[in-house]
Amino acid sequence: MSFAEDIRVIFERDPAAANLLEVLLTYPGLHALLLHRLAHAMHRRGVPVVPRLISHLSRWVTGIEIHPGATIGRRFFIDHGMGVVIGETSEIGDDVTLYQGVTLGGTGKEKGKRHPTLGNDVMVGVGAKVLGAVTIGDHARVGAGAVVLSDVPPHATAVGVPAKVVVFREPDGSSRRVEHLPDPELDMISALHRRIEELTDRVGLLERLLREQGSGERVSDGTSPTDNRSSIGPARVGRTLREDR
Ligand SMILES: CC(C)(COP(=O)(O)OP(=O)(O)OC[C@H]1O[C@@H](n2cnc3c(N)ncnc32)[C@H](O)[C@@H]1OP(=O)(O)O)[C@@H](O)C(=O)NCCC(=O)NCCS
């Protein structure tokens, strides 16, 4: 765990990082991490109150709240940072990236270990909430805005509310789609399409009946079948349509 590493990951993961001075002065994720290391070390030694005060000061300055009890691995990067909350019993592996608005929180129902465990090389997208003592496997990704309430296996991508695994990435870099998300708009369009087809069939049937009726009841004075449509019995049409369903 070194300061140089902390700086290097910022340049690796944030294309906007321009120079060292800017990174040192303007990256709240870096400031929050350094203050957390201090608070965590004191927390482990049983120092009362001060670790929480440091965490509180850090939140005030950076907008990032990390409980002193949280365990964080190497090369951790919080991009932007505002609104990030990391609960007391969270465990974070190496090479993890969090974006702004991420919560690693409890569900409010558990005691003891009640916050998430993130493996190595995990990415949690902007605004995502990971709740409870769930495990996010190594190399997994949590999509922006997701709410994760159950474990996410290694190499998986979980998105949505509640989050579902939609993709697995193989070690060779290829990916395997495992689930398609519900799409209410597509479902509605498909239902309308089916209904139009059904109505088109029924109109076709009606036209056929009209033609048959017209030719069968052609009157002797030579008037055209269409002139005689009024003679078609509605009961017969209705009966035929019902039989056709
Ligand atoms: C989830 C994410 C990491 C992409 O992971 P991936 O494994 O490459 O997955 P894909 O891009 O192949 O997406 C898989 C499916 O999930 C959907 N999906 C992706 N991200 C999603 C999200 N956040 N919410 C809901 N659905 C999402 C995609 O539309 C796709 O569905 P489709 O095939 O029906 O269109 C990415 O979309 C994401 O959310 N990144 C967060 C980045 C971020 O927070 N940036 C902040 C910068 S300030």
The ligand as an SDF file (V2000), in Angstrom:
LIG
                    3D

 48 50  0  0  0  0  0  0  0  0999 V2000
  -22.6780   -2.0710  -16.6420 C   0  0  0  0  0  0  0  0  0  0  0  0
  -21.5400   -1.4540  -17.4430 C   0  0  0  0  0  0  0  0  0  0  0  0
  -20.2680   -1.5440  -16.6440 C   0  0  0  0  0  0  0  0  0  0  0  0
  -21.3550   -2.2130  -18.7620 C   0  0  0  0  0  0  0  0  0  0  0  0
  -20.9310   -3.5470  -18.5070 O   0  0  0  0  0  0  0  0  0  0  0  0
  -20.7720   -4.6290  -19.6820 P   0  0  0  0  0  0  0  0  0  0  0  0
  -20.3990   -5.9460  -19.0470 O   0  0  0  0  0  0  0  0  0  0  0  0
  -19.8400   -4.1000  -20.7260 O   0  0  0  0  0  0  0  0  0  0  0  0
  -22.2480   -4.7520  -20.2150 O   0  0  0  0  0  0  0  0  0  0  0  0
  -22.9030   -4.2590  -21.6210 P   0  0  0  0  0  0  0  0  0  0  0  0
  -22.4800   -2.8650  -21.9340 O   0  0  0  0  0  0  0  0  0  0  0  0
  -22.6370   -5.3360  -22.6270 O   0  0  0  0  0  0  0  0  0  0  0  0
  -24.4390   -4.2250  -21.2410 O   0  0  0  0  0  0  0  0  0  0  0  0
  -25.1730   -5.4020  -21.0340 C   0  0  0  0  0  0  0  0  0  0  0  0
  -26.6390   -5.0370  -21.0140 C   0  0  0  0  0  0  0  0  0  0  0  0
  -26.9140   -4.3050  -19.8250 O   0  0  0  0  0  0  0  0  0  0  0  0
  -27.5110   -3.0380  -20.1680 C   0  0  0  0  0  0  0  0  0  0  0  0
  -26.9400   -2.0630  -19.2360 N   0  0  0  0  0  0  0  0  0  0  0  0
  -25.6660   -1.6210  -19.1940 C   0  0  0  0  0  0  0  0  0  0  0  0
  -25.5320   -0.7640  -18.1800 N   0  0  0  0  0  0  0  0  0  0  0  0
  -26.7280   -0.6490  -17.5920 C   0  0  0  0  0  0  0  0  0  0  0  0
  -27.1950    0.0980  -16.4770 C   0  0  0  0  0  0  0  0  0  0  0  0
  -26.3790    0.8670  -15.7800 N   0  0  0  0  0  0  0  0  0  0  0  0
  -28.4980   -0.0460  -16.1190 N   0  0  0  0  0  0  0  0  0  0  0  0
  -29.3330   -0.8460  -16.8210 C   0  0  0  0  0  0  0  0  0  0  0  0
  -28.9350   -1.5750  -17.8990 N   0  0  0  0  0  0  0  0  0  0  0  0
  -27.6530   -1.4690  -18.2710 C   0  0  0  0  0  0  0  0  0  0  0  0
  -27.0890   -2.7540  -21.6030 C   0  0  0  0  0  0  0  0  0  0  0  0
  -28.0090   -1.9000  -22.2330 O   0  0  0  0  0  0  0  0  0  0  0  0
  -27.0810   -4.1400  -22.1650 C   0  0  0  0  0  0  0  0  0  0  0  0
  -28.4260   -4.5100  -22.4660 O   0  0  0  0  0  0  0  0  0  0  0  0
  -28.9060   -4.7240  -24.0090 P   0  0  0  0  0  0  0  0  0  0  0  0
  -27.9330   -5.7170  -24.6030 O   0  0  0  0  0  0  0  0  0  0  0  0
  -30.3090   -5.2240  -23.8450 O   0  0  0  0  0  0  0  0  0  0  0  0
  -28.7960   -3.3820  -24.6470 O   0  0  0  0  0  0  0  0  0  0  0  0
  -21.8260    0.0130  -17.8210 C   0  0  0  0  0  0  0  0  0  0  0  0
  -22.9730    0.1090  -18.6210 O   0  0  0  0  0  0  0  0  0  0  0  0
  -22.0000    0.9200  -16.6020 C   0  0  0  0  0  0  0  0  0  0  0  0
  -23.0800    1.0310  -16.0320 O   0  0  0  0  0  0  0  0  0  0  0  0
  -20.8970    1.5690  -16.2480 N   0  0  0  0  0  0  0  0  0  0  0  0
  -20.8760    2.5380  -15.1720 C   0  0  0  0  0  0  0  0  0  0  0  0
  -19.9440    3.6530  -15.5540 C   0  0  0  0  0  0  0  0  0  0  0  0
  -20.0920    4.8370  -14.6460 C   0  0  0  0  0  0  0  0  0  0  0  0
  -20.6390    4.7800  -13.5630 O   0  0  0  0  0  0  0  0  0  0  0  0
  -19.5630    5.9480  -15.0820 N   0  0  0  0  0  0  0  0  0  0  0  0
  -19.6400    7.1680  -14.3130 C   0  0  0  0  0  0  0  0  0  0  0  0
  -18.7450    8.1780  -14.9540 C   0  0  0  0  0  0  0  0  0  0  0  0
  -18.8470    9.6900  -14.0970 S   0  0  0  0  0  0  0  0  0  0  0  0
  1  2  1  0
  2  3  1  0
  2  4  1  0
  2 36  1  0
  4  5  1  0
  5  6  1  0
  6  7  2  0
  6  8  1  0
  6  9  1  0
  9 10  1  0
 10 11  2  0
 10 12  1  0
 10 13  1  0
 13 14  1  0
 14 15  1  0
 15 16  1  0
 15 30  1  0
 16 17  1  0
 17 18  1  0
 17 28  1  0
 18 19  1  0
 18 27  1  0
 19 20  2  0
 20 21  1  0
 21 22  1  0
 21 27  2  0
 22 23  1  0
 22 24  2  0
 24 25  1  0
 25 26  2  0
 26 27  1  0
 28 29  1  0
 28 30  1  0
 30 31  1  0
 31 32  1  0
 32 33  2  0
 32 34  1  0
 32 35  1  0
 36 37  1  0
 36 38  1  0
 38 39  2  0
 38 40  1  0
 40 41  1  0
 41 42  1  0
 42 43  1  0
 43 44  2  0
 43 45  1  0
 45 46  1  0
 46 47  1  0
 47 48  1  0
M  END
$$$$
